[in-house]
Amino acid sequence: MSRIRQSTLTNGRPDIDDWQFNHRHTVLTSSFHFNDRRFIPREPVICSPEYRNNLWVYECPRYGLHAFSEDRQEALRQLGEEFAFLYEGLINEPDENLTPDAIELRDLLKADSVRVEEI
């Protein structure tokens, strides 16, 4: 597995130092970034990047995330935004406000012990 190295980005853009490629065309990410926060799961999460039809496409099946853009950094930023929206919308909701699928996803986020840091 080789480490991606890129300088830290500013203005709410993701820092991709936490992404690792492996030989199966998947990446492991140890965090999701959005605005001034970093969401850190207990274990790295498998995601699949692709470049097709002039678009960077990132999918994280564990959480049902899908983001794309012509710009790679923008696609990563959108992935972080989707994760933040998902996390914030579910993590503290009581069961009676959620569908069975949403309860399952919320419980998965809790089981993954996601930690939030201000950056």
N, C-alpha and C positions, 0 to 999 in steps of 0.2 A: 504494500500500500504506500503510495507516495503522498506527501503532504503538499497541499496547495499553499503557496506563499504569495501574499499580496499585501500592499500597505494598508493600514487602517484607513477607512473612509469616514467622512464626517457628514454632517447635515442629515442625520437619520438614515443614512445608507448603510447597508449591511457590511460587516467586516467578515470576509470569507476565510479568514485564517482558521476558523473552526471547522472547515469542510475538508474531508479526506476522500480522494477517489480510490476505488479499488478496481480490480480487473474485470468485474462484471458490469461495468457501466452504471454503477450506483455510487452514491456518496454517503458518507456518514457525517452528520452534523452534530456537534455537541451543544449547539445553542441556536436560537432564532432571535433576530434583532429587529426591533421596530422602534423608531424615534429614539427616545433616551432610555430604552429598557432592553434588557437581555433576558430571554426565557431559557432556562437551562434544565433539560431533563436529566434524570439520574444516569441514564445510559445514552450513548449516541443513537440518533435516529437515522434509519436508512431512507434515503431519497433517491430519486432517479432523474438525472438531468438528460435532456436531449436537445439537439439543435436540428430543427426541421422546419421547412417552409419559411426560412428566414426568421424563425422565432426560437428563443431560448425557453424551454419548457422544463419546469421543476415539479415533480410530484412526490408527495410523502404519503404513501398509502396508509401508514399507521394511523394518521389523523384525518385522512381523506382530503389532504391539501393539494391544490393544483394552481400553479401560477405560471404566467408566460409573458414575454415581452421581446421586442426586437433587440433590446439592450440587456445584456446578461446581468448587470448590477441591478437594473430595475426589476427583472424577474425575481432575483433574490430578495429585493426589498419587498416586493408584493407577497412573496412567500412568508416573510417575517410578519407582514401586516395581517395576512390571513391567520397565522398562528395566534397573534396577539388578540385578534377579534374573537377567535374560537375560545381561547383560554379565558378571556375576560367575560365573555358571554355565558360561559357554562360553569366555571369553577365553584361559584358560591350559590348557584341556583338550587332551590329545593326540588325534590323529585316531582312534586305536584305541578310545577311550572314547565316540566320538560317531557318530551316524547320518550318512549323507551330507547330509541337510538341515541338521543341526546344524553340520556342518563348513562348509557354504556360508554359514550365518548367522554363524558365528564369523569366517570369513574376510572377510565383509562388514564386521563391526564393526572388524576390524583395518585394512581398507582405508579405512574412514572415519576412521581415526586418532583414536579416542575418547580424550580426556584426562580424568582424574579429579582433581577438586580437593576438598579439605576446606573446608567453609564453616562 
